[in-house]
Amino acid sequence: ANQRKGRCGRVSEGICIRLYSEDDFLSRPEFTDPEILRTNLASVILQMTALGLGDIAAFPFVEAPDKRNIQDGVRLLEELGAITTDEQVSAYKLTPLGRQLSQLPVDPRLARMVLEAQKHGCVREAMIITSALSIQDPRERPMDKQQASDEKHRRFHDKESDFLAFVNLWNYLGEQQKALSSNAFRRLCRTDYLNYLRVREWQDIYTQLRQVVKELGIPVNSEPAEYREIHI
């Protein structure tokens, strides 16, 4: 709050009007907790293990995470089959699966979905879905236009799966992007109540996944996968 106040007062002195009570303001922490203290550490632990940085608990973090959070992250990676514990040296080792997971630019749980998808012939759909789950939902629903936005988004709805709604939306956007100019596509997103920047972020993550999957030698299906193949 203080930082935002400073952004408004660079030219001269002024009055800051806060839309909440003074008690609320005084009860807030002075600084936001560092991300490493408030997020799941599985991805951090996976990358540190891939880099061979040794015992995670002994690493000299600027803001050391809680040991329980480290344990939770380790437990998740063990459940995913990404790491094994080397008790002799109090360290973790990547499994072959973990080595692949560490190369995919998404949360390890989502990366595991992509690797598992190759067994069921739905890698393309898995990359679309995991990319979508890695960002804030690109579908917007303004308070004053909820009905209009719902009608636009209903075209992509699938009665059996929310995941397939992402696939339907992805296919629609791909078709429109090929047919329209860049400016026209941006206008289309606005008309369809889609956040253009989030759509681009979605596409960027998918492109990164596609590149890594190619480097790992994982085949990507060219034909659409069936519902059962995606949800097995």
N, C-alpha and C positions, 0 to 999 in steps of 0.2 A: 504493500500500500504506500509506504514512504517512497519507494522507488518510482512508482507511477506519479505520485505528487510532484516529484522532482522533474519529471519529463514535461510537466505543464508549466513550470515556473522558470524556464531558462532565460526569458527575456526580461522579466521584472517581477517584483513582489505581487502576490495576489491572494485570493481566498480559496481554500480547498474545501469543498462541500462533500462529505462522505455520506453515502446512502445507507448507513448502518449506525448503530448506537456506539457511543464512546466505550461502553463496557465491552462490546464485541471487539472493537479495535484494540483495546488494552489486553484482551485475553489472547490475542493472536501472537504466535512466535515471531521474533524479530526477523528470522531468516527461514526460508523453506529448507526442510531436511534434504541433505544430499540424496540424489537418486539411489545411490548404492545402499542407503539405509532404509529405503522404502519400496524396493522392487525385488522380485524373485531373482536370486543370484545364479540360477542354473546356467544361464547363458554366459555370465562372467566366468564362472568356474570352468565351464567347458572350454572357453577360449584360453584361459590361463593354463589349463592342463595341456591344451594343444601346443602352447608356446613353451612348455616345460619350465614353468615358473615355480615349481616345488610346492611345498605345503601352503595351502590357501590360507589357513588360519594364522600362519606366521608371516604372511606377506605384509610389508609396511605400507598399508593403505593410509592416505591422508585422513580419511574418516573410516575407521575400522568398522565393518558390519558386525552385527550380533552373531555370536557363534551358533545360535539356534537357526538363524537364517542360512548360515553356511551349511549346517547339517541338513536343513530342508532341501537346499539346492543339490547337495550331494546325493541325497536319497532319491530325488526325482531323476537325476542322471543315471543312477543305478537301475531304477525301474525302467528307464528307457533303453537300458543296455548300452549306454554310452561310455561308462567308465567302470573300472574295477579298482579295488583298494589294494595297494601294495603295503601291507602292514609292517614289513621290515624297514621301510624308509619313511613311513607315515606320509605317503603320497598317493596320488591317484594316477592310473594309467588309462589312456584312451583305448577302447576296443576298436576294431576295424569299422564298426558301425558309428562309433563316436567320432572317428576321424572324418567320416563323411558328414555327420551332423554339424561338425565345427566349421565346415566350409559353406554351409547354407546360411544366407543372410536373414534368417528369421528365428524366432524362439525355438529352442530345441524340441518342444512338444509339437510344434507345427512342422518343423523340419522332419520329424519322425513320420508324420503323415505322408510327406512327399516320398520318402524312401520306401514306405510300406506300399504306396500306390503302384509301384512298378510291378508288384506281384499280381495286381488286379487289372492292369491295363488302363489306369485312369490317372496317369501322372499329370497330364495337361489340366484336368479338372482340379486335382489336388493343388497344383501351383496357383490356379486362379483363386481357389478358396483360401489357402493359407496366406496369400498376398492380401486378400481382402480383410482377413482377420488380424493382419499385422498393422492396420491403419484404422483411423477413425472412420466410421461408416460414411461412404461418399453420398449416401442418400440424405437429403435435407428435408426437414419438416417444420417450416416456420409456424409459429403460434397462430398467426393470422391467416395462414393458407394451408391448414392441415388437411382439409378435405381435397383440395386441388392437388396437393403433393401426393396424397394417398392414391388418388386416381391415376396419376402418372406412374407411380411405382407399382401399382397393381398389375401392370402389364408383365412384369418380370416375376411375379409371385408363382411359386410352385406349392400346390396344396400338400405335398408330402414332405417337402424339405426346404428349410431356410437356406441351406447351402446351395441348392440348385438355383435359388433366386439370384445369387451372386454370379453363377455361371450364365444364366439367362441375360443378366445385365451386361456382363462382360462381352458376350457375343453381340448384343445389340450395339454397344459402344464401338466395337471393332468394325462392324458394318458401316456405322455412321461416320466414323473417322476416315474410312477409306473413300467415302462418297463426298465428304464435305471439306471445305477449306478449314484452316486452323481457326480463323475467326468465327466461321459458321458453326464449327463444332463447339467452340466455347459458348456461343449463344444457345446452342441446343442443350448443353448441360444446364444452363441457367433456366431454360424453359421447362426442362424435365426435373427441376429441383435436385440437381446433382452438383456437388461441389467440384469444380473443375480441378483445383489444385490437388484434392484428394484422389480424384480419378487419375491424374498424372502420377501421383505417388504410388498408387496401386499398380499402374503399368510399369513404373520403374522397378518396383520390387519383383514383379513377375519376370521382367527382362533379366534381372540379376539371377533369379532362381533358374531361369531357362539356361543361362550361360553356364552356371555351375553344374547343373544336371547334365548338360552336354559334355562338360569336361570329365565328369564322373562316369561317362559312358552309359547313362541311364536312358533307355529309349522312351520317347514321348509319343503317345498314341495320336494318330492323325484322324481317327474316327471318333465321334462322340461316345463317351462311356455311358453305360446304362446305369439306372438308379442303383441296382444291386451292387454293381462293381464299385461305385463310389461310397456306398454306405455299409459295406460288408464288415 
